[in-house]
Amino acid sequence: MASNAPTPRPRRADAERNAAAIVDAGLDCFLADPQASMAAIARAAGVSRVTLYSHFATREALLDAAFDRAAAEAAAALADGGDLAWLVRTSWRLLDRHSAVFAAVSAAFPPEQLRERHDRILAPVRRLIVRGQEVGEVRSDLSADWLVTVVYSLVHAAAAEVQAGRLDAAEAPDVLTSTVLAAVRG
């Protein structure tokens, strides 16, 4: 049975470039100001607001795309490997770099959507925990999934403490690494 629905045309190269420029500008703007306006992002991207809205109908859609870009960067950086201490420090550096985007996303999206987006970032954490459990370096009295949640929660708790001024940003990587390792090694 033949369909009368038109086949979608591929995006033109300039449209792809505009969309990428908007996401780049969105990420930069959200990093500078989690409440950045669509008008400010359009200016930063060098496009009109009409062009911006043709690619991203809402601020939330653009914020979602910027968060997706930040998550993809983080997942790529964490995929390189290393031990758990390296992974915690790298996670901290990435979260610290993208903290303003995370703050904006946290205000706009429900926790289950945030956690779902973190799954690809957390996959290397889970692999290291499972591997550590198999060789006896990580506690096995708790499930790997729970230990991943502990790591996730501690990284974000450290970010909140830094933002609140209760933890010095320069000390955070050492404090966080020490806390995570103590929690997962038991």
trRosetta pair geometry for C-beta under 8 A, 3 or more apart (Angstrom, degrees):
i j d omega theta_ij theta_ji phi_ij phi_ji
11 15 4.4 -124 -177 88 101 125
11 16 5.2 124 112 -56 125 85
11 19 7.6 -19 -179 -6 159 138
12 15 4.6 95 58 4 80 105
12 16 7.2 -144 96 -5 43 85
13 16 5.6 -53 -151 35 34 113
13 17 6.4 35 151 -19 66 104
14 17 5.5 -50 -146 37 36 113
14 18 6.3 40 152 -22 65 103
15 18 5.6 -50 -146 35 32 113
15 19 6.4 34 154 -19 64 104
15 55 7.7 167 -172 -86 85 108
16 19 5.8 -54 -148 36 30 110
16 20 6.4 27 154 -15 64 107
17 20 5.8 -58 -148 40 31 110
17 21 6.1 31 154 -20 66 108
18 21 5.6 -56 -144 38 30 111
18 22 6.2 32 155 -22 65 105
18 45 7.4 76 -163 158 65 123
18 47 5.6 90 -151 -92 103 144
18 51 5.8 -97 -173 171 141 122
18 55 6.5 -163 117 -50 102 144
19 22 5.7 -53 -149 34 29 112
19 23 6.5 26 154 -15 64 104
19 55 4.7 -179 -104 -144 85 140
20 23 5.9 -55 -148 37 32 108
20 24 6.2 34 153 -19 66 107
21 24 5.6 -52 -145 38 31 113
21 25 6.1 28 156 -15 66 109
21 45 4.6 116 133 -160 95 93
21 46 6.5 -60 163 46 142 97
21 47 6.7 130 96 -27 124 117
22 25 5.8 -56 -143 42 28 108
22 26 6.0 34 153 -24 64 107
22 41 6.8 62 -159 151 76 107
22 42 7.6 -5 -120 -101 97 53
22 45 4.6 18 -94 -120 53 160
22 47 6.4 -42 -75 29 98 143
22 51 7.8 -158 -69 124 128 94
22 52 5.6 152 -126 -123 130 78
22 55 5.7 145 39 79 161 148
22 56 6.5 -169 142 -2 141 123
22 62 6.8 -93 150 -129 107 113
23 26 5.4 -51 -143 36 30 116
23 27 6.4 33 156 -21 63 102
23 62 7.3 -160 -101 -155 60 77
23 65 4.9 -99 -112 135 109 116
23 66 5.9 -179 -160 -82 73 64
23 69 5.5 136 163 -44 119 144
24 27 5.9 -55 -152 33 28 109
24 28 6.5 23 153 -12 63 108
24 45 7.2 128 66 -109 85 88
24 69 7.8 -157 -82 -170 49 167
25 28 5.7 -56 -147 41 33 111
25 29 5.9 30 156 -18 68 110
25 41 5.3 128 121 -165 107 71
25 42 7.9 124 113 -78 150 10
25 44 3.9 151 -159 107 115 104
25 45 3.7 -121 7 -66 155 79
25 46 7.8 -172 -67 5 147 69
26 29 5.8 -57 -140 41 27 108
26 30 6.0 23 161 -15 65 109
26 36 7.6 170 -146 89 56 137
26 41 5.1 31 -90 -145 68 132
26 45 7.6 9 -33 -59 71 120
26 56 7.9 60 -71 -3 150 171
26 62 4.8 -149 -120 168 151 108
26 63 7.2 -142 174 -83 125 41
26 65 6.8 64 73 82 155 101
26 66 4.3 -124 117 -70 111 124
27 30 6.0 -56 -141 40 25 106
27 31 6.3 29 155 -23 61 107
27 66 4.4 174 -77 -149 70 100
27 69 5.6 -82 -71 82 137 136
27 70 6.4 161 -133 -56 116 96
27 101 6.5 -10 -144 -88 69 138
28 31 5.7 -56 -151 33 28 113
28 32 6.5 20 154 -12 64 108
28 44 6.4 -158 81 167 120 144
29 32 5.8 -59 -149 41 33 107
29 33 6.4 -42 173 49 69 87
29 36 3.8 125 151 -160 107 168
29 40 5.7 142 -144 118 137 107
29 41 4.9 -121 24 -92 163 80
29 44 5.4 -172 -60 17 114 162
30 33 7.1 -87 -131 76 25 48
30 34 5.8 42 -164 -117 74 46
30 36 5.6 -111 -76 21 50 125
30 63 6.7 124 -96 -120 147 81
30 66 5.5 110 16 140 147 160
30 100 5.9 165 144 120 66 99
30 101 4.7 73 120 -99 123 75
30 104 5.1 -92 -158 16 111 158
31 97 7.8 -28 -133 161 126 63
31 98 6.9 -77 -101 -126 100 49
31 100 4.8 121 -143 59 35 126
31 101 5.9 -21 -74 -39 68 93
32 36 6.9 74 71 -70 91 124
32 100 7.0 164 21 119 13 169
33 36 4.5 119 83 -62 99 81
33 40 7.8 -8 62 109 133 161
33 100 7.2 -2 -27 -177 3 137
34 100 4.8 -146 -60 -178 90 82
34 101 7.2 -176 -109 -88 86 23
34 103 4.7 -73 -94 91 156 106
34 104 3.6 -167 -161 -63 93 95
34 107 7.4 100 154 17 128 132
35 104 7.2 -170 -60 -108 41 105
36 40 5.1 -116 -169 79 89 131
36 41 5.9 98 138 -54 119 94
37 40 4.6 99 57 5 82 100
37 41 7.0 -147 97 -3 46 86
38 41 5.6 -55 -147 39 35 112
38 42 6.2 40 153 -23 67 103
38 49 6.4 81 130 -137 105 99
38 52 6.0 153 -179 125 98 144
38 53 7.3 50 175 -67 142 88
38 59 5.7 -112 -60 -87 103 90
38 62 7.2 140 -110 15 90 156
39 42 5.7 -50 -147 33 31 112
39 43 6.6 32 153 -17 62 104
39 49 6.0 -25 -103 -86 67 122
40 43 5.8 -52 -151 36 32 112
40 44 6.3 31 152 -18 65 108
41 44 5.6 -54 -145 39 33 111
41 45 6.1 26 156 -14 66 109
41 52 6.5 118 100 -137 101 145
41 62 6.8 90 142 163 168 156
42 45 5.9 -62 -145 43 28 106
42 47 5.5 -97 -158 80 77 75
42 48 6.3 -12 -177 155 128 17
42 49 4.7 -72 -67 -82 170 59
42 51 7.2 128 -140 63 105 90
42 52 4.3 -94 -92 -32 99 142
43 46 7.6 31 177 -71 31 34
45 52 6.8 129 52 -89 145 104
47 51 4.0 -106 172 84 116 135
47 52 5.6 142 98 -52 118 80
48 51 4.7 102 55 4 77 99
48 52 7.1 -137 99 -3 44 85
49 52 5.3 -50 -147 37 38 115
49 53 6.1 31 157 -13 70 107
50 53 6.1 -59 -146 43 27 104
50 54 6.3 32 152 -27 62 106
51 54 5.6 -52 -147 29 31 114
51 55 6.9 17 157 -8 62 105
52 55 6.3 -72 -162 41 30 100
52 56 6.2 -41 168 46 71 97
52 62 7.6 0 -179 -82 99 141
53 56 6.7 -80 -121 73 31 58
53 57 6.2 57 -168 -121 74 38
56 59 7.8 74 139 -97 117 19
56 61 4.4 179 -160 99 84 110
56 62 4.0 73 167 -64 160 88
56 65 6.6 -104 -98 7 126 138
57 61 5.6 70 47 7 71 155
58 61 4.7 106 56 -1 78 98
58 62 7.3 -147 97 2 48 83
59 62 5.8 -58 -155 41 36 108
59 63 6.0 38 148 -21 69 108
59 108 7.9 -131 112 -119 96 144
60 63 5.4 -52 -141 39 32 114
60 64 6.1 39 154 -24 64 103
60 108 5.4 178 -117 -180 92 129
60 109 7.7 132 -154 -66 105 86
61 64 5.6 -50 -149 33 29 115
61 65 6.6 28 151 -17 61 104
62 65 5.6 -53 -149 37 35 110
62 66 6.3 35 152 -18 67 104
63 66 5.6 -53 -145 37 32 111
63 67 6.2 33 153 -19 65 106
63 101 7.8 167 -157 -158 80 81
63 104 5.8 -132 -141 132 124 116
63 105 6.0 172 162 -89 109 72
63 108 5.6 54 106 55 157 167
64 67 5.7 -54 -146 38 29 111
64 68 6.3 35 151 -23 63 105
64 105 7.8 114 -91 -122 47 101
64 109 7.5 109 -91 -70 90 134
65 68 5.4 -49 -147 34 32 116
65 69 6.5 36 151 -21 63 101
66 69 5.6 -50 -152 33 33 113
66 70 6.5 31 150 -16 65 104
66 101 5.9 -137 132 -140 112 123
67 70 5.6 -53 -146 39 34 110
67 71 6.1 35 153 -19 67 107
67 101 6.0 168 -91 160 70 112
67 102 7.8 107 -122 -91 101 50
67 105 4.7 90 -90 -93 138 141
67 117 6.4 1 140 179 117 159
68 71 5.7 -54 -145 38 29 112
68 72 6.3 33 154 -22 64 105
68 117 7.2 -108 -92 -144 63 118
69 72 5.7 -53 -148 34 29 112
69 73 6.5 31 153 -18 63 104
70 73 5.7 -53 -151 35 32 113
70 74 6.4 31 151 -18 64 107
70 94 8.0 137 177 175 88 97
70 98 4.5 116 -159 -135 134 148
70 101 5.3 158 -40 99 161 157
70 102 7.8 -134 120 -55 155 78
71 74 5.6 -55 -147 38 32 112
71 75 6.1 34 154 -21 67 106
71 117 5.4 -111 -87 166 160 98
71 118 7.1 -126 -128 -94 118 43
71 120 6.5 90 160 64 108 111
71 121 5.9 -103 -154 -45 82 115
72 75 5.7 -51 -143 36 30 111
72 76 6.4 31 156 -19 63 106
72 120 7.9 5 -97 101 50 143
73 76 5.9 -57 -150 36 28 110
73 77 6.4 25 154 -17 64 108
73 94 7.3 175 111 -143 96 115
74 77 5.8 -57 -147 38 31 109
74 78 6.1 20 159 -12 67 112
74 91 7.5 60 -164 -125 113 62
74 94 4.5 111 -113 172 97 150
74 95 7.9 57 -114 -59 137 62
74 98 7.4 -79 -57 10 119 149
74 121 4.9 2 115 -114 121 117
75 78 6.0 -62 -142 43 27 105
75 79 6.2 39 156 -36 63 106
75 120 4.5 -12 -104 132 140 105
75 121 5.2 -103 -76 -84 77 60
75 123 7.5 40 -138 35 101 111
75 124 7.9 158 -148 -11 61 113
76 79 5.8 -49 -148 20 29 117
77 80 6.6 -40 -178 -1 38 113
77 90 6.1 -168 139 176 110 119
77 94 6.1 170 67 -77 148 131
78 87 6.3 64 -145 -140 97 88
78 90 6.1 154 -95 113 74 130
78 91 6.8 43 -93 -75 123 81
78 94 7.7 -64 -47 -13 100 157
78 121 6.3 96 21 -155 153 65
78 124 4.5 -167 146 33 107 151
78 125 7.8 -33 -178 -38 139 76
79 124 6.2 -146 -91 -68 43 130
81 124 7.7 -144 -94 -150 35 124
82 85 8.0 -104 151 70 105 62
82 86 3.2 -96 161 92 132 145
82 87 5.7 168 87 -50 107 73
82 90 7.0 118 54 -13 155 137
83 86 5.2 100 52 11 63 103
83 87 7.0 -121 107 -6 34 94
83 128 7.1 121 -164 -147 40 129
84 87 5.4 -55 -145 38 34 114
84 88 6.3 36 156 -21 68 102
84 125 7.9 74 -130 -139 84 69
84 128 5.1 155 -80 148 82 138
84 129 7.5 84 -100 -71 123 64
84 132 6.7 8 -43 -58 131 147
84 138 7.7 125 -53 -81 154 119
84 180 7.2 -154 155 127 110 117
84 181 6.6 135 106 -96 122 83
84 184 6.8 -128 -174 75 159 150
85 88 5.9 -52 -147 34 30 109
85 89 6.4 26 155 -14 64 107
85 177 5.2 54 -145 -160 81 119
85 181 6.3 7 -81 -69 88 126
86 89 5.9 -60 -149 41 30 108
86 90 6.0 26 155 -16 67 111
87 90 5.8 -55 -141 40 28 109
87 91 6.1 33 156 -22 64 107
87 124 6.2 -163 -130 123 129 113
87 125 6.1 158 152 -93 141 71
87 128 6.0 -141 -9 -8 159 163
88 91 5.6 -53 -145 36 29 113
88 92 6.3 32 153 -22 63 105
88 151 7.0 -118 -99 -153 96 106
88 155 7.2 -152 -149 -84 77 104
88 173 7.8 134 123 -158 89 72
88 176 6.0 -174 165 127 114 101
88 177 4.8 144 97 -104 135 72
88 180 4.9 -177 -109 51 147 158
88 181 7.6 -104 -6 -44 157 83
89 92 5.6 -52 -149 34 31 114
89 93 6.5 32 153 -20 64 104
89 173 5.1 52 -127 -162 83 115
89 176 7.9 145 -87 84 52 113
89 177 5.9 4 -60 -74 86 124
90 93 5.7 -50 -147 34 33 112
90 94 6.4 30 154 -15 65 107
91 94 5.9 -59 -149 40 30 109
91 95 6.1 24 156 -15 67 109
91 121 7.6 109 -123 168 100 111
91 125 7.6 34 -68 -71 146 118
91 151 7.9 63 68 161 172 107
91 155 5.4 -63 131 -122 123 147
92 95 5.9 -58 -143 41 29 106
92 96 5.9 31 158 -21 66 109
92 155 6.3 -140 -82 -140 69 95
92 158 6.9 -38 -120 97 107 144
92 172 6.4 172 -166 126 132 105
92 173 5.0 163 96 -103 157 79
92 176 5.5 140 -85 74 136 157
92 177 7.8 -79 -18 -50 142 85
93 96 5.8 -54 -145 37 26 113
93 97 6.3 28 154 -20 61 108
93 173 7.4 25 -55 -94 78 124
94 97 5.7 -55 -149 36 30 113
94 98 6.2 -5 162 10 66 112
95 98 6.2 -73 -139 56 28 88
95 99 6.1 62 155 -76 66 79
95 102 6.7 7 -154 -24 81 156
95 155 5.9 146 -17 163 163 110
95 156 7.4 -132 -156 -88 149 58
95 159 5.5 -97 144 -75 123 134
96 99 5.8 -12 -145 -34 28 115
96 159 7.1 -156 -83 -110 60 96
96 162 7.5 -22 -113 89 96 168
96 169 7.1 111 -138 -157 129 106
96 172 7.5 137 -82 89 127 146
98 101 4.7 -46 -176 41 86 117
98 102 5.8 90 123 -26 88 97
99 102 5.5 -56 -147 38 35 112
99 103 6.3 40 153 -24 67 102
99 159 5.6 -175 -120 -159 113 120
99 162 7.9 -87 -119 84 160 124
99 163 7.0 -175 170 -69 136 114
100 103 5.5 -47 -147 32 34 114
100 104 6.6 33 153 -16 64 102
101 104 5.8 -55 -151 38 33 109
101 105 6.1 30 152 -17 67 109
102 105 5.6 -56 -142 42 32 111
102 106 6.0 39 156 -27 66 106
102 156 7.9 -146 164 -122 144 97
102 159 7.3 -6 87 153 148 160
103 106 5.7 -51 -144 32 27 114
103 107 6.7 23 156 -15 60 105
103 163 7.6 138 -84 -116 128 156
104 107 6.0 -61 -156 36 30 108
104 108 6.3 12 154 -8 66 117
105 108 5.8 -70 -144 45 31 104
105 109 5.6 -20 178 20 74 116
105 114 6.5 127 135 -105 110 101
106 109 7.2 -67 -113 51 16 79
106 114 6.5 37 -101 -93 64 149
109 113 4.5 -103 171 84 115 130
109 114 5.7 140 100 -54 115 84
110 113 5.1 92 62 8 76 103
110 114 7.3 -141 101 -6 39 89
111 114 5.4 -56 -148 36 37 113
111 115 6.2 33 158 -18 71 105
112 115 5.8 -51 -143 38 33 110
112 116 6.3 40 154 -24 64 105
113 116 5.6 -49 -146 33 32 116
113 117 6.6 32 155 -17 62 104
114 117 5.9 -59 -155 36 30 109
114 118 6.5 27 150 -19 64 109
115 118 5.5 -58 -150 37 35 113
115 119 7.2 63 148 -50 62 81
115 152 7.7 61 -126 169 88 156
116 119 5.9 -24 -167 -16 37 115
117 120 7.8 -51 175 23 42 94
117 121 8.0 26 131 2 64 111
118 121 5.0 -64 -161 47 62 113
118 122 5.3 57 141 -23 89 109
118 152 6.5 92 145 -133 150 126
119 122 5.7 -62 -139 43 28 107
119 123 6.6 52 155 -47 62 90
120 123 5.7 -22 -151 -5 36 120
121 124 7.7 -57 174 25 38 96
121 125 7.9 28 131 -6 64 111
122 125 5.0 -55 -160 38 60 119
122 126 6.0 61 144 -24 82 101
122 148 5.4 82 -179 -175 118 119
122 151 7.8 143 -135 83 95 116
122 152 6.1 -16 -101 -75 125 117
123 126 5.7 -54 -148 35 32 111
123 127 6.5 35 154 -21 65 103
124 127 5.5 -49 -145 34 36 114
124 128 6.4 34 156 -17 66 103
125 128 6.0 -59 -153 38 30 107
125 129 6.3 26 152 -17 65 109
125 148 5.3 121 111 -128 116 87
125 151 5.3 -167 -167 90 140 155
125 152 7.5 159 83 -55 169 81
126 129 5.7 -56 -145 38 32 110
126 130 6.1 30 158 -17 67 106
126 144 5.8 82 -153 155 81 114
126 145 7.5 14 -121 -92 114 51
126 148 4.9 -5 -81 -83 84 136
127 130 5.9 -56 -146 38 28 108
127 131 6.1 26 156 -16 64 110
128 131 5.7 -55 -143 41 29 111
128 132 6.0 32 155 -21 64 109
128 138 8.0 118 135 -47 71 149
129 132 5.6 -55 -145 39 29 113
129 133 6.3 32 154 -21 64 104
129 138 5.4 -165 -152 159 61 168
129 144 4.8 141 112 -145 118 89
129 147 4.9 161 -150 98 146 132
129 148 6.2 -128 11 -62 155 79
129 151 7.7 -135 -61 -20 129 139
129 184 6.5 -105 -118 -155 100 134
130 133 5.7 -52 -148 34 31 112
130 134 6.5 33 152 -22 64 104
130 144 5.0 13 -74 -114 79 152
131 134 5.7 -53 -151 32 32 114
131 135 6.7 6 159 2 65 108
132 135 6.4 -69 -145 49 29 93
132 136 8.0 -96 169 67 57 18
132 137 4.3 -90 -156 77 85 97
132 138 3.1 72 119 -12 118 115
132 184 7.3 47 104 148 154 119
133 136 7.7 40 -172 -72 28 25
133 137 7.9 -87 -54 55 22 63
133 138 4.8 -59 -60 77 62 103
133 139 7.4 -27 -105 87 86 29
133 140 4.7 113 -154 -91 99 91
133 144 6.3 -98 -12 -77 148 100
136 140 7.7 -53 -111 -21 52 121
137 185 7.0 -50 163 -116 62 94
138 147 6.9 78 173 -166 124 167
138 184 5.2 -32 -143 157 99 99
138 185 6.3 -82 -117 -93 49 54
139 142 5.8 41 110 25 114 94
139 147 7.4 165 64 -88 94 133
139 184 6.3 -158 20 175 95 44
139 185 6.3 124 -30 -175 89 15
139 186 3.7 90 -73 -22 131 132
141 186 7.1 93 31 -101 114 158
142 146 4.9 -102 170 80 105 130
142 147 5.7 123 106 -53 115 93
143 146 4.6 96 61 5 85 100
143 147 7.0 -153 96 -3 46 85
144 147 5.7 -58 -149 40 34 111
144 148 6.3 40 151 -23 67 102
145 148 5.7 -50 -150 32 32 113
145 149 6.6 34 150 -18 63 103
146 149 5.5 -53 -154 35 36 114
146 150 6.5 41 147 -23 66 101
147 150 5.3 -45 -148 31 38 117
147 151 6.6 40 152 -18 65 100
147 183 7.6 156 -140 127 82 97
147 184 5.2 84 -159 -118 120 97
148 151 5.8 -52 -151 35 33 111
148 152 6.2 35 151 -19 66 107
149 152 5.5 -53 -144 39 32 114
149 153 6.0 31 157 -19 66 109
150 153 5.9 -57 -144 39 26 109
150 154 6.2 24 158 -18 63 109
150 180 7.6 141 126 -134 96 73
150 183 5.3 -160 157 145 137 138
150 184 6.9 167 87 -70 134 85
151 154 5.9 -59 -146 38 27 108
151 155 6.4 28 158 -20 64 106
151 180 5.6 57 -118 -140 80 117
151 183 7.8 179 -71 85 62 130
151 184 7.0 15 -64 -57 101 129
152 155 6.1 -58 -152 33 26 109
152 156 6.6 11 157 -5 62 111
153 156 6.1 -65 -149 45 29 103
153 157 5.9 32 154 -23 68 110
154 157 5.5 -51 -138 37 31 113
154 158 6.3 36 158 -22 64 102
154 176 6.4 140 144 -150 103 84
154 179 5.8 -173 -161 112 136 121
154 180 5.5 173 92 -81 153 86
154 183 6.9 -167 -53 11 150 158
155 158 5.9 -54 -155 32 28 111
155 159 6.8 29 148 -18 61 104
155 176 6.5 68 -105 -161 57 133
155 180 7.8 29 -56 -76 79 130
156 159 5.4 -47 -149 33 39 115
156 160 6.5 41 152 -20 66 102
157 160 5.6 -52 -149 36 34 112
157 161 6.4 35 152 -20 66 105
158 161 5.6 -54 -148 36 33 112
158 162 6.4 34 153 -19 65 103
158 167 6.3 -95 -156 95 68 165
158 172 5.3 119 174 -160 116 104
158 175 6.9 157 -124 94 118 107
158 176 4.5 -8 -81 -87 163 116
158 179 7.9 172 -68 46 117 143
159 162 5.8 -53 -149 35 32 111
159 163 6.3 30 153 -17 65 107
160 163 5.7 -55 -146 39 31 111
160 164 6.2 24 155 -14 66 111
161 164 5.7 -58 -142 43 30 107
161 166 4.7 -85 -163 73 83 101
161 167 3.8 52 127 1 113 121
161 172 7.7 162 82 -111 107 107
162 165 7.7 43 177 -68 30 24
162 166 7.9 -93 -67 55 20 63
162 167 5.0 -62 -71 77 60 98
162 168 7.6 -1 -119 129 82 9
162 169 5.0 80 -149 -87 122 75
162 172 5.4 -11 -72 -78 123 144
164 167 7.9 59 61 14 87 80
167 171 6.6 -127 179 79 79 104
167 172 5.5 89 140 -89 117 90
167 175 6.5 -129 -155 63 122 160
168 171 4.2 66 73 15 102 108
168 172 6.9 -147 92 -34 51 78
169 172 5.5 -31 -149 -3 34 124
171 174 5.8 -68 -168 48 58 106
171 175 5.4 52 142 -22 89 113
172 175 5.7 -61 -137 43 29 109
172 176 5.6 27 167 -19 68 113
173 176 5.9 -59 -141 41 24 110
173 177 6.1 23 162 -19 63 109
174 177 5.9 -54 -141 37 27 108
174 178 6.2 26 160 -17 63 110
175 178 6.0 -61 -150 39 25 110
175 179 6.2 22 156 -17 63 112
176 179 5.8 -59 -146 38 28 109
176 180 6.1 24 160 -17 66 108
177 180 6.0 -56 -143 38 28 108
177 181 6.2 23 161 -15 64 110
178 181 6.1 -59 -145 39 25 107
178 182 6.3 24 158 -18 62 110
179 182 5.9 -59 -148 37 27 109
179 183 6.3 24 156 -19 64 110
180 183 5.7 -61 -149 37 30 110
180 184 6.2 6 164 -3 68 111
181 184 6.4 -65 -139 45 27 95
181 185 5.6 9 170 -5 67 120
182 185 6.5 -63 -128 46 20 98
183 186 7.7 14 169 -66 24 51
